[in-house]
Amino acid sequence: MRLFVALSISADVRRQLASLIGELRGADGKPRWVNPTNLHITLKFIGQVATEQLASIRQALAAVAPPPAFDLELRGIGFFPNHRRPAVVWAGIKAPPELPELAGKIDHSLSSCGIPREKRPFAAHLTLARLKETRLSPPLWAILRESQDRWFGEMTAHEFLLMESTLKTTGAEYTTLDSFPFAAKGLDR
């Protein structure tokens, strides 16, 4: 099974991002645009694991001290590794320190299951597309430039999810395997 840990996004934010993806796909269908139903904020990509590891992964995630619920703002467009050679198009996330701290706690806890720690620091983002060709078409580049500071909405994160990704010819299909609620907003655990 192929697993990852993520935050889901609100319906309003999803609608805003779906609208942008529709515009971008209309300008250039070559990139692999994320299906709006699959949009999420990845906290940790676990990768391929044996089914027998699932119980220990769940235990490790349950041991993560959750933060109180926190607010996120999704705004702007960016690229990995950069705009000159984009391999990924993403929406930006303005988040409090609790988001990277949570990602770090998850990464640390999962290392007890033999899952390798991240080598790069956590970069809060929401993937919109993956590109094989790192040269953007002029129509696509024009919309991306116009959307650099576009606002996609605000939301409150209440839980993190353990997700399974099943790769199919029609694209990835995600299934929530477990959820881990945050502490009530304003309360410490």
N, CA and C atoms as an extended XYZ file, in Angstrom:
567
Properties=species:S:1:pos:R:3:atomname:S:1:resname:S:1:resid:I:1 pbc="F F F"
N         0.832       -1.184        0.000 N   MET     1
C         0.000        0.000        0.000 CA  MET     1
C         0.877        1.248        0.000 C   MET     1
N         0.374        2.292       -0.659 N   ARG     2
C         1.109        3.555       -0.815 CA  ARG     2
C         0.408        4.582        0.060 C   ARG     2
N         1.132        5.122        1.066 N   LEU     3
C         0.506        5.959        2.077 CA  LEU     3
C         1.106        7.361        2.154 C   LEU     3
N         0.300        8.284        2.672 N   PHE     4
C         0.786        9.625        3.001 CA  PHE     4
C        -0.086       10.194        4.114 C   PHE     4
N         0.406       11.251        4.758 N   VAL     5
C        -0.320       11.936        5.825 CA  VAL     5
C        -0.622       13.338        5.315 C   VAL     5
N        -1.854       13.801        5.521 N   ALA     6
C        -2.255       15.076        4.925 CA  ALA     6
C        -3.302       15.799        5.755 C   ALA     6
N        -3.503       17.058        5.387 N   LEU     7
C        -4.642       17.845        5.857 CA  LEU     7
C        -5.617       17.927        4.693 C   LEU     7
N        -6.894       17.783        4.985 N   SER     8
C        -7.885       18.008        3.930 CA  SER     8
C        -8.112       19.513        3.825 C   SER     8
N        -8.747       19.933        2.747 N   ILE     9
C        -9.029       21.356        2.582 CA  ILE     9
C       -10.537       21.566        2.591 C   ILE     9
N       -10.924       22.785        2.902 N   SER    10
C       -12.356       23.098        2.990 CA  SER    10
C       -12.989       23.104        1.600 C   SER    10
N       -14.306       22.956        1.574 N   ALA    11
C       -15.048       22.955        0.305 CA  ALA    11
C       -14.883       24.284       -0.424 C   ALA    11
N       -14.873       25.399        0.308 N   ASP    12
C       -14.727       26.712       -0.338 CA  ASP    12
C       -13.360       26.860       -1.002 C   ASP    12
N       -12.305       26.459       -0.292 N   VAL    13
C       -10.960       26.533       -0.858 CA  VAL    13
C       -10.866       25.599       -2.066 C   VAL    13
N       -11.440       24.410       -1.940 N   ARG    14
C       -11.414       23.441       -3.054 CA  ARG    14
C       -12.082       24.041       -4.298 C   ARG    14
N       -13.222       24.715       -4.124 N   ARG    15
C       -13.919       25.332       -5.261 CA  ARG    15
C       -13.042       26.396       -5.935 C   ARG    15
N       -12.391       27.232       -5.129 N   GLN    16
C       -11.521       28.277       -5.685 CA  GLN    16
C       -10.368       27.671       -6.483 C   GLN    16
N        -9.752       26.628       -5.915 N   LEU    17
C        -8.624       25.978       -6.589 CA  LEU    17
C        -9.090       25.219       -7.828 C   LEU    17
N       -10.263       24.609       -7.761 N   ALA    18
C       -10.815       23.894       -8.917 CA  ALA    18
C       -11.047       24.868      -10.068 C   ALA    18
N       -11.504       26.071       -9.745 N   SER    19
C       -11.724       27.091      -10.767 CA  SER    19
C       -10.405       27.454      -11.446 C   SER    19
N        -9.361       27.642      -10.653 N   LEU    20
C        -8.049       27.961      -11.229 CA  LEU    20
C        -7.533       26.808      -12.084 C   LEU    20
N        -7.629       25.583      -11.574 N   ILE    21
C        -7.157       24.425      -12.334 CA  ILE    21
C        -7.892       24.332      -13.676 C   ILE    21
N        -9.197       24.625      -13.672 N   GLY    22
C        -9.964       24.635      -14.918 CA  GLY    22
C        -9.418       25.652      -15.905 C   GLY    22
N        -9.087       26.855      -15.422 N   GLU    23
C        -8.507       27.890      -16.292 CA  GLU    23
C        -7.157       27.435      -16.840 C   GLU    23
N        -6.331       26.883      -15.955 N   LEU    24
C        -4.983       26.466      -16.350 CA  LEU    24
C        -5.029       25.303      -17.335 C   LEU    24
N        -5.909       24.346      -17.079 N   ARG    25
C        -6.057       23.188      -17.985 CA  ARG    25
C        -6.537       23.664      -19.357 C   ARG    25
N        -7.422       24.667      -19.358 N   GLY    26
C        -7.906       25.226      -20.625 CA  GLY    26
C        -6.789       25.893      -21.417 C   GLY    26
N        -5.802       26.443      -20.721 N   ALA    27
C        -4.677       27.096      -21.388 CA  ALA    27
C        -3.651       26.082      -21.879 C   ALA    27
N        -3.510       24.961      -21.136 N   ASP    28
C        -2.509       23.953      -21.507 CA  ASP    28
C        -2.863       22.636      -20.824 C   ASP    28
N        -3.234       21.652      -21.622 N   GLY    29
C        -3.624       20.355      -21.081 CA  GLY    29
C        -2.471       19.391      -20.874 C   GLY    29
N        -1.234       19.791      -21.228 N   LYS    30
C        -0.095       18.876      -21.119 CA  LYS    30
C         0.290       18.536      -19.679 C   LYS    30
N         0.350       19.514      -18.764 N   PRO    31
C         0.711       19.147      -17.385 CA  PRO    31
C        -0.295       18.154      -16.803 C   PRO    31
N         0.137       17.387      -15.814 N   ARG    32
C        -0.772       16.481      -15.110 CA  ARG    32
C        -1.433       17.283      -13.993 C   ARG    32
N        -2.609       17.815      -14.299 N   TRP    33
C        -3.347       18.633      -13.339 CA  TRP    33
C        -3.967       17.733      -12.280 C   TRP    33
N        -3.894       18.144      -11.043 N   VAL    34
C        -4.483       17.372       -9.948 CA  VAL    34
C        -5.999       17.461      -10.057 C   VAL    34
N        -6.656       16.325       -9.909 N   ASN    35
C        -8.118       16.300       -9.869 CA  ASN    35
C        -8.537       17.064       -8.609 C   ASN    35
N        -9.415       18.066       -8.721 N   PRO    36
C        -9.793       18.861       -7.549 CA  PRO    36
C       -10.291       18.028       -6.359 C   PRO    36
N       -10.878       16.861       -6.605 N   THR    37
C       -11.321       16.036       -5.471 CA  THR    37
C       -10.124       15.472       -4.700 C   THR    37
N        -8.944       15.453       -5.311 N   ASN    38
C        -7.741       14.923       -4.666 CA  ASN    38
C        -6.880       15.992       -3.998 C   ASN    38
N        -7.272       17.244       -4.064 N   LEU    39
C        -6.458       18.311       -3.484 CA  LEU    39
C        -6.334       18.127       -1.969 C   LEU    39
N        -5.112       18.273       -1.467 N   HIS    40
C        -4.827       18.125       -0.043 CA  HIS    40
C        -3.482       18.789        0.252 C   HIS    40
N        -3.171       18.933        1.528 N   ILE    41
C        -1.881       19.468        1.956 CA  ILE    41
C        -1.087       18.314        2.552 C   ILE    41
N        -0.035       17.891        1.868 N   THR    42
C         0.766       16.760        2.332 CA  THR    42
C         1.641       17.171        3.514 C   THR    42
N         1.565       16.397        4.580 N   LEU    43
C         2.425       16.601        5.741 CA  LEU    43
C         3.607       15.639        5.715 C   LEU    43
N         3.385       14.434        5.166 N   LYS    44
C         4.446       13.430        5.085 CA  LYS    44
C         4.067       12.400        4.034 C   LYS    44
N         4.925       12.214        3.046 N   PHE    45
C         4.735       11.137        2.085 CA  PHE    45
C         5.451        9.924        2.653 C   PHE    45
N         4.712        8.867        2.919 N   ILE    46
C         5.278        7.647        3.497 CA  ILE    46
C         5.797        6.747        2.391 C   ILE    46
N         5.009        6.579        1.340 N   GLY    47
C         5.405        5.730        0.236 CA  GLY    47
C         4.853        4.324        0.372 C   GLY    47
N         5.457        3.419       -0.355 N   GLN    48
C         5.007        2.024       -0.410 CA  GLN    48
C         5.414        1.291        0.867 C   GLN    48
N         4.455        0.686        1.548 N   VAL    49
C         4.727       -0.103        2.755 CA  VAL    49
C         3.925       -1.402        2.687 C   VAL    49
N         4.375       -2.393        3.434 N   ALA    50
C         3.644       -3.655        3.530 CA  ALA    50
C         2.395       -3.437        4.383 C   ALA    50
N         1.335       -4.141        4.061 N   THR    51
C         0.076       -4.030        4.806 CA  THR    51
C         0.303       -4.294        6.296 C   THR    51
N         1.251       -5.173        6.612 N   GLU    52
C         1.537       -5.509        8.011 CA  GLU    52
C         2.055       -4.304        8.799 C   GLU    52
N         2.566       -3.266        8.123 N   GLN    53
C         3.079       -2.080        8.810 CA  GLN    53
C         1.984       -1.098        9.203 C   GLN    53
N         0.787       -1.281        8.674 N   LEU    54
C        -0.280       -0.313        8.883 CA  LEU    54
C        -0.580       -0.091       10.368 C   LEU    54
N        -0.653       -1.136       11.160 N   ALA    55
C        -0.969       -0.987       12.588 CA  ALA    55
C         0.080       -0.148       13.301 C   ALA    55
N         1.364       -0.389       13.025 N   SER    56
C         2.414        0.381       13.702 CA  SER    56
C         2.422        1.836       13.219 C   SER    56
N         2.086        2.068       11.955 N   ILE    57
C         1.993        3.435       11.441 CA  ILE    57
C         0.851        4.167       12.133 C   ILE    57
N        -0.285        3.511       12.269 N   ARG    58
C        -1.421        4.131       12.980 CA  ARG    58
C        -1.040        4.464       14.417 C   ARG    58
N        -0.348        3.545       15.097 N   GLN    59
C         0.077        3.786       16.483 CA  GLN    59
C         1.029        4.970       16.562 C   GLN    59
N         1.971        5.041       15.635 N   ALA    60
C         2.926        6.145       15.633 CA  ALA    60
C         2.204        7.482       15.428 C   ALA    60
N         1.227        7.508       14.535 N   LEU    61
C         0.480        8.750       14.288 CA  LEU    61
C        -0.407        9.108       15.474 C   LEU    61
N        -0.992        8.109       16.121 N   ALA    62
C        -1.833        8.366       17.290 CA  ALA    62
C        -1.006        8.927       18.447 C   ALA    62
N         0.296        8.643       18.470 N   ALA    63
C         1.171        9.130       19.541 CA  ALA    63
C         1.608       10.579       19.340 C   ALA    63
N         1.345       11.147       18.164 N   VAL    64
C         1.722       12.537       17.890 CA  VAL    64
C         0.823       13.459       18.709 C   VAL    64
N         1.442       14.320       19.514 N   ALA    65
C         0.663       15.289       20.304 CA  ALA    65
C         0.072       16.312       19.339 C   ALA    65
N        -1.247       16.334       19.211 N   PRO    66
C        -1.844       17.237       18.219 CA  PRO    66
C        -1.855       18.680       18.716 C   PRO    66
N        -1.710       19.617       17.803 N   PRO    67
C        -1.826       21.025       18.187 CA  PRO    67
C        -3.301       21.385       18.348 C   PRO    67
N        -3.575       22.548       18.905 N   PRO    68
C        -4.958       23.048       18.814 CA  PRO    68
C        -5.271       23.328       17.344 C   PRO    68
N        -6.535       23.334       16.987 N   ALA    69
C        -6.926       23.668       15.610 CA  ALA    69
C        -6.283       25.007       15.242 C   ALA    69
N        -5.880       25.145       13.975 N   PHE    70
C        -5.240       26.392       13.547 CA  PHE    70
C        -5.751       26.788       12.173 C   PHE    70
N        -5.604       28.080       11.878 N   ASP    71
C        -6.100       28.647       10.631 CA  ASP    71
C        -5.008       28.693        9.576 C   ASP    71
N        -5.418       28.500        8.328 N   LEU    72
C        -4.526       28.566        7.177 CA  LEU    72
C        -5.132       29.506        6.148 C   LEU    72
N        -4.276       30.194        5.411 N   GLU    73
C        -4.721       31.010        4.286 CA  GLU    73
C        -4.014       30.490        3.041 C   GLU    73
N        -4.770       30.213        2.001 N   LEU    74
C        -4.188       29.743        0.744 CA  LEU    74
C        -4.192       30.895       -0.242 C   LEU    74
N        -2.983       31.228       -0.717 N   ARG    75
C        -2.826       32.387       -1.584 CA  ARG    75
C        -1.566       32.226       -2.436 C   ARG    75
N        -1.693       32.586       -3.698 N   GLY    76
C        -0.535       32.668       -4.573 CA  GLY    76
C        -0.145       31.359       -5.221 C   GLY    76
N         0.710       31.482       -6.217 N   ILE    77
C         1.187       30.356       -7.015 CA  ILE    77
C         2.709       30.335       -6.946 C   ILE    77
N         3.269       29.134       -6.927 N   GLY    78
C         4.720       28.991       -6.945 CA  GLY    78
C         5.117       27.732       -7.699 C   GLY    78
N         6.420       27.481       -7.750 N   PHE    79
C         6.958       26.378       -8.536 CA  PHE    79
C         8.088       25.683       -7.780 C   PHE    79
N         8.174       24.370       -7.950 N   PHE    80
C         9.348       23.619       -7.507 CA  PHE    80
C        10.046       23.108       -8.748 C   PHE    80
N        11.335       23.170       -8.922 N   PRO    81
C        12.254       23.799       -7.983 CA  PRO    81
C        12.237       25.324       -8.080 C   PRO    81
N        11.872       25.878       -9.259 N   ASN    82
C        11.756       27.335       -9.411 CA  ASN    82
C        10.966       27.637      -10.690 C   ASN    82
N        10.703       28.923      -10.941 N   HIS    83
C         9.886       29.291      -12.107 CA  HIS    83
C        10.621       29.111      -13.434 C   HIS    83
N        11.945       29.002      -13.415 N   ARG    84
C        12.699       28.815      -14.660 CA  ARG    84
C        12.623       27.380      -15.166 C   ARG    84
N        12.542       26.418      -14.242 N   ARG    85
C        12.463       24.996      -14.604 CA  ARG    85
C        11.397       24.319      -13.742 C   ARG    85
N        10.148       24.722      -13.910 N   PRO    86
C         9.103       24.188      -13.026 CA  PRO    86
C         8.787       22.717      -13.277 C   PRO    86
N         8.831       21.928      -12.215 N   ALA    87
C         8.413       20.526      -12.279 CA  ALA    87
C         7.069       20.356      -11.580 C   ALA    87
N         6.778       21.288      -10.655 N   VAL    88
C         5.528       21.268       -9.901 CA  VAL    88
C         4.989       22.690       -9.826 C   VAL    88
N         3.681       22.832      -10.034 N   VAL    89
C         2.980       24.102       -9.809 CA  VAL    89
C         2.197       23.926       -8.521 C   VAL    89
N         2.315       24.905       -7.603 N   TRP    90
C         1.626       24.770       -6.323 CA  TRP    90
C         0.950       26.061       -5.902 C   TRP    90
N        -0.027       25.898       -5.007 N   ALA    91
C        -0.677       27.041       -4.351 CA  ALA    91
C         0.012       27.227       -3.008 C   ALA    91
N         0.239       28.477       -2.655 N   GLY    92
C         0.930       28.791       -1.410 CA  GLY    92
C         0.016       28.715       -0.195 C   GLY    92
N         0.647       28.499        0.948 N   ILE    93
C        -0.089       28.393        2.207 CA  ILE    93
C         0.578       29.296        3.237 C   ILE    93
N        -0.208       30.205        3.782 N   LYS    94
C         0.262       31.025        4.887 CA  LYS    94
C        -0.242       30.331        6.149 C   LYS    94
N         0.703       29.874        6.968 N   ALA    95
C         0.325       29.043        8.117 CA  ALA    95
C         1.090       29.477        9.361 C   ALA    95
N         0.520       29.196       10.513 N   PRO    96
C         1.237       29.477       11.759 CA  PRO    96
C         2.323       28.417       11.975 C   PRO    96
N         3.191       28.615       12.966 N   PRO    97
C         4.269       27.659       13.231 CA  PRO    97
C         3.766       26.252       13.549 C   PRO    97
N         2.521       26.122       13.942 N   GLU    98
C         1.975       24.798       14.272 CA  GLU    98
C         2.011       23.838       13.083 C   GLU    98
N         1.902       24.365       11.854 N   LEU    99
C         1.887       23.473       10.684 CA  LEU    99
C         3.246       22.796       10.478 C   LEU    99
N         4.359       23.547       10.356 N   PRO   100
C         5.637       22.843       10.206 CA  PRO   100
C         6.013       22.024       11.450 C   PRO   100
N         5.602       22.486       12.636 N   GLU   101
C         5.867       21.710       13.851 CA  GLU   101
C         5.140       20.367       13.790 C   GLU   101
N         3.887       20.370       13.342 N   LEU   102
C         3.127       19.132       13.212 CA  LEU   102
C         3.791       18.200       12.198 C   LEU   102
N         4.195       18.739       11.056 N   ALA   103
C         4.872       17.916       10.049 CA  ALA   103
C         6.138       17.293       10.636 C   ALA   103
N         6.876       18.057       11.409 N   GLY   104
C         8.091       17.542       12.046 CA  GLY   104
C         7.802       16.445       13.052 C   GLY   104
N         6.748       16.623       13.848 N   LYS   105
C         6.366       15.598       14.837 CA  LYS   105
C         5.942       14.300       14.139 C   LYS   105
N         5.196       14.434       13.056 N   ILE   106
C         4.748       13.263       12.292 CA  ILE   106
C         5.961       12.546       11.705 C   ILE   106
N         6.865       13.311       11.113 N   ASP   107
C         8.070       12.740       10.527 CA  ASP   107
C         8.884       11.990       11.583 C   ASP   107
N         9.068       12.604       12.744 N   HIS   108
C         9.830       11.987       13.838 CA  HIS   108
C         9.146       10.708       14.323 C   HIS   108
N         7.851       10.773       14.542 N   SER   109
C         7.116        9.623       15.066 CA  SER   109
C         7.148        8.441       14.098 C   SER   109
N         7.012        8.713       12.809 N   LEU   110
C         7.012        7.636       11.814 CA  LEU   110
C         8.395        7.001       11.633 C   LEU   110
N         9.426        7.701       12.043 N   SER   111
C        10.769        7.113       11.937 CA  SER   111
C        10.895        5.878       12.832 C   SER   111
N        10.064        5.790       13.874 N   SER   112
C        10.076        4.605       14.739 CA  SER   112
C         9.542        3.368       14.010 C   SER   112
N         8.887        3.583       12.874 N   CYS   113
C         8.359        2.478       12.056 CA  CYS   113
C         9.317        2.138       10.914 C   CYS   113
N        10.489        2.735       10.925 N   GLY   114
C        11.453        2.478        9.860 CA  GLY   114
C        11.236        3.338        8.627 C   GLY   114
N        10.385        4.347        8.728 N   ILE   115
C        10.130        5.234        7.588 CA  ILE   115
C        11.184        6.338        7.621 C   ILE   115
N        11.952        6.502        6.541 N   PRO   116
C        13.040        7.478        6.533 CA  PRO   116
C        12.559        8.897        6.834 C   PRO   116
N        13.374        9.638        7.578 N   ARG   117
C        13.088       11.039        7.897 CA  ARG   117
C        13.279       11.895        6.645 C   ARG   117
N        12.593       13.008        6.613 N   GLU   118
C        12.731       13.955        5.508 CA  GLU   118
C        14.113       14.600        5.549 C   GLU   118
N        14.710       14.764        4.383 N   LYS   119
C        16.016       15.416        4.297 CA  LYS   119
C        15.872       16.931        4.114 C   LYS   119
N        14.766       17.330        3.494 N   ARG   120
C        14.523       18.754        3.246 CA  ARG   120
C        13.573       19.314        4.294 C   ARG   120
N        13.690       20.594        4.587 N   PRO   121
C        12.733       21.196        5.526 CA  PRO   121
C        11.326       21.201        4.926 C   PRO   121
N        10.322       21.163        5.787 N   PHE   122
C         8.928       21.182        5.355 CA  PHE   122
C         8.624       22.489        4.642 C   PHE   122
N         8.004       22.409        3.469 N   ALA   123
C         7.582       23.580        2.701 CA  ALA   123
C         6.076       23.478        2.488 C   ALA   123
N         5.315       24.287        3.195 N   ALA   124
C         3.851       24.233        3.104 CA  ALA   124
C         3.406       24.650        1.702 C   ALA   124
N         2.689       23.755        1.036 N   HIS   125
C         2.177       24.037       -0.300 CA  HIS   125
C         1.068       23.037       -0.622 C   HIS   125
N         0.362       23.303       -1.694 N   LEU   126
C        -0.684       22.419       -2.174 CA  LEU   126
C        -0.423       22.213       -3.670 C   LEU   126
N        -0.077       20.995       -4.075 N   THR   127
C         0.282       20.708       -5.460 CA  THR   127
C        -0.937       20.827       -6.382 C   THR   127
N        -0.754       21.592       -7.466 N   LEU   128
C        -1.806       21.758       -8.477 CA  LEU   128
C        -1.507       20.949       -9.738 C   LEU   128
N        -0.219       20.814      -10.070 N   ALA   129
C         0.147       20.095      -11.295 CA  ALA   129
C         1.593       19.631      -11.224 C   ALA   129
N         1.860       18.578      -11.980 N   ARG   130
C         3.222       18.089      -12.192 CA  ARG   130
C         3.494       18.218      -13.688 C   ARG   130
N         4.689       18.681      -14.020 N   LEU   131
C         5.022       18.937      -15.417 CA  LEU   131
C         6.159       18.042      -15.876 C   LEU   131
N         5.980       17.441      -17.046 N   LYS   132
C         7.079       16.688      -17.665 CA  LYS   132
C         7.967       17.658      -18.427 C   LYS   132
N         7.338       18.569      -19.119 N   GLU   133
C         8.050       19.589      -19.886 CA  GLU   133
C         8.189       20.814      -18.987 C   GLU   133
N         9.427       21.222      -18.688 N   THR   134
C         9.624       22.323      -17.742 CA  THR   134
C         9.564       23.696      -18.406 C   THR   134
N         9.151       23.719      -19.658 N   ARG   135
C         8.965       24.991      -20.343 CA  ARG   135
C         7.469       25.232      -20.463 C   ARG   135
N         6.992       26.291      -19.839 N   LEU   136
C         5.558       26.581      -19.830 CA  LEU   136
C         5.125       27.240      -21.128 C   LEU   136
N         3.955       26.860      -21.608 N   SER   137
C         3.406       27.494      -22.815 CA  SER   137
C         3.057       28.949      -22.494 C   SER   137
N         3.136       29.844      -23.478 N   PRO   138
C         2.811       31.253      -23.221 CA  PRO   138
C         1.419       31.470      -22.613 C   PRO   138
N         0.355       30.781      -23.105 N   PRO   139
C        -0.954       31.012      -22.487 CA  PRO   139
C        -0.994       30.574      -21.012 C   PRO   139
N        -0.342       29.456      -20.706 N   LEU   140
C        -0.303       28.976      -19.325 CA  LEU   140
C         0.494       29.939      -18.458 C   LEU   140
N         1.642       30.365      -18.948 N   TRP   141
C         2.492       31.279      -18.190 CA  TRP   141
C         1.741       32.590      -17.900 C   TRP   141
N         0.957       33.059      -18.849 N   ALA   142
C         0.213       34.312      -18.657 CA  ALA   142
C        -0.780       34.183      -17.503 C   ALA   142
N        -1.516       33.081      -17.442 N   ILE   143
C        -2.492       32.889      -16.354 CA  ILE   143
C        -1.761       32.717      -15.019 C   ILE   143
N        -0.675       31.972      -15.011 N   LEU   144
C         0.084       31.772      -13.775 CA  LEU   144
C         0.641       33.100      -13.260 C   LEU   144
N         1.149       33.920      -14.165 N   ARG   145
C         1.668       35.231      -13.761 CA  ARG   145
C         0.554       36.086      -13.158 C   ARG   145
N        -0.626       36.068      -13.787 N   GLU   146
C        -1.767       36.836      -13.279 CA  GLU   146
C        -2.234       36.314      -11.919 C   GLU   146
N        -1.983       35.040      -11.651 N   SER   147
C        -2.479       34.397      -10.427 CA  SER   147
C        -1.458       34.354       -9.300 C   SER   147
N        -0.305       35.000       -9.486 N   GLN   148
C         0.771       34.928       -8.493 CA  GLN   148
C         0.305       35.263       -7.088 C   GLN   148
N        -0.594       36.236       -6.952 N   ASP   149
C        -1.065       36.636       -5.628 CA  ASP   149
C        -2.542       36.316       -5.414 C   ASP   149
N        -3.095       35.488       -6.245 N   ARG   150
C        -4.519       35.147       -6.165 CA  ARG   150
C        -4.853       34.517       -4.811 C   ARG   150
N        -5.981       34.907       -4.268 N   TRP   151
C        -6.439       34.417       -2.968 CA  TRP   151
C        -7.407       33.261       -3.180 C   TRP   151
N        -7.177       32.145       -2.467 N   PHE   152
C        -8.021       30.966       -2.613 CA  PHE   152
C        -8.896       30.704       -1.395 C   PHE   152
N        -8.668       31.449       -0.335 N   GLY   153
C        -9.526       31.311        0.828 CA  GLY   153
C        -8.775       30.982        2.105 C   GLY   153
N        -9.567       30.915        3.174 N   GLU   154
C        -9.047       30.582        4.498 CA  GLU   154
C        -9.790       29.362        5.002 C   GLU   154
N        -9.157       28.634        5.898 N   MET   155
C        -9.786       27.454        6.477 CA  MET   155
C        -9.159       27.180        7.835 C   MET   155
N        -9.815       26.349        8.605 N   THR   156
C        -9.280       25.909        9.881 CA  THR   156
C        -8.983       24.429        9.785 C   THR   156
N        -7.760       24.059       10.173 N   ALA   157
C        -7.363       22.646       10.191 CA  ALA   157
C        -7.772       22.066       11.541 C   ALA   157
N        -8.531       20.968       11.511 N   HIS   158
C        -9.052       20.332       12.725 CA  HIS   158
C        -8.482       18.941       12.974 C   HIS   158
N        -7.847       18.371       11.946 N   GLU   159
C        -7.355       17.001       12.057 CA  GLU   159
C        -6.346       16.743       10.951 C   GLU   159
N        -5.538       15.695       11.149 N   PHE   160
C        -4.719       15.216       10.046 CA  PHE   160
C        -5.154       13.803        9.713 C   PHE   160
N        -4.874       13.376        8.479 N   LEU   161
C        -5.408       12.120        7.949 CA  LEU   161
C        -4.293       11.199        7.476 C   LEU   161
N        -4.491        9.906        7.677 N   LEU   162
C        -3.655        8.891        7.052 CA  LEU   162
C        -4.402        8.473        5.794 C   LEU   162
N        -3.742        8.613        4.643 N   MET   163
C        -4.390        8.371        3.355 CA  MET   163
C        -3.659        7.275        2.587 C   MET   163
N        -4.442        6.533        1.811 N   GLU   164
C        -3.874        5.559        0.882 CA  GLU   164
C        -4.061        6.086       -0.526 C   GLU   164
N        -3.026        5.966       -1.333 N   SER   165
C        -3.077        6.384       -2.721 CA  SER   165
C        -2.987        5.135       -3.594 C   SER   165
N        -4.025        4.902       -4.379 N   THR   166
C        -4.029        3.777       -5.317 CA  THR   166
C        -3.876        4.357       -6.712 C   THR   166
N        -2.801        3.974       -7.383 N   LEU   167
C        -2.543        4.492       -8.726 CA  LEU   167
C        -3.329        3.691       -9.749 C   LEU   167
N        -4.093        4.413      -10.569 N   LYS   168
C        -4.907        3.790      -11.617 CA  LYS   168
C        -4.618        4.482      -12.936 C   LYS   168
N        -5.044        3.895      -14.016 N   THR   169
C        -4.816        4.508      -15.327 CA  THR   169
C        -5.537        5.852      -15.446 C   THR   169
N        -6.605        6.041      -14.692 N   THR   170
C        -7.361        7.286      -14.719 CA  THR   170
C        -6.805        8.314      -13.735 C   THR   170
N        -5.745        7.957      -13.009 N   GLY   171
C        -5.147        8.857      -12.016 CA  GLY   171
C        -5.201        8.235      -10.631 C   GLY   171
N        -4.633        8.932       -9.677 N   ALA   172
C        -4.591        8.420       -8.309 CA  ALA   172
C        -5.977        8.489       -7.671 C   ALA   172
N        -6.272        7.484       -6.866 N   GLU   173
C        -7.518        7.462       -6.094 CA  GLU   173
C        -7.114        7.422       -4.620 C   GLU   173
N        -7.658        8.354       -3.827 N   TYR   174
C        -7.280        8.461       -2.423 CA  TYR   174
C        -8.381        7.932       -1.522 C   TYR   174
N        -7.969        7.234       -0.471 N   THR   175
C        -8.888        6.705        0.529 CA  THR   175
C        -8.371        7.106        1.908 C   THR   175
N        -9.248        7.656        2.738 N   THR   176
C        -8.864        7.984        4.107 CA  THR   176
C        -8.917        6.715        4.944 C   THR   176
N        -7.789        6.381        5.564 N   LEU   177
C        -7.713        5.186        6.399 CA  LEU   177
C        -7.944        5.506        7.873 C   LEU   177
N        -7.565        6.713        8.295 N   ASP   178
C        -7.727        7.086        9.699 CA  ASP   178
C        -7.634        8.597        9.817 C   ASP   178
N        -8.246        9.142       10.874 N   SER   179
C        -8.138       10.576       11.138 CA  SER   179
C        -7.680       10.774       12.575 C   SER   179
N        -6.924       11.859       12.788 N   PHE   180
C        -6.341       12.165       14.083 CA  PHE   180
C        -6.709       13.603       14.425 C   PHE   180
N        -7.738       13.791       15.278 N   PRO   181
C        -8.231       15.130       15.563 CA  PRO   181
C        -7.243       15.968       16.377 C   PRO   181
N        -7.311       17.267       16.148 N   PHE   182
C        -6.511       18.217       16.900 CA  PHE   182
C        -7.200       18.501       18.231 C   PHE   182
N        -6.475       19.135       19.125 N   ALA   183
C        -7.075       19.600       20.383 CA  ALA   183
C        -8.051       20.714       20.032 C   ALA   183
N        -9.001       20.952       20.909 N   ALA   184
C        -9.952       22.040       20.672 CA  ALA   184
C        -9.176       23.351       20.600 C   ALA   184
N        -9.613       24.263       19.742 N   LYS   185
C        -8.922       25.547       19.564 CA  LYS   185
C        -8.824       26.279       20.891 C   LYS   185
N        -7.609       26.721       21.206 N   GLY   186
C        -7.401       27.469       22.439 CA  GLY   186
C        -7.074       26.592       23.636 C   GLY   186
N        -7.141       25.264       23.491 N   LEU   187
C        -6.823       24.368       24.596 CA  LEU   187
C        -5.549       23.616       24.274 C   LEU   187
N        -4.747       23.373       25.288 N   ASP   188
C        -3.534       22.572       25.107 CA  ASP   188
C        -3.797       21.181       25.590 C   ASP   188
N        -3.130       20.225       24.964 N   ARG   189
C        -3.241       18.828       25.388 CA  ARG   189
C        -1.980       18.412       26.071 C   ARG   189
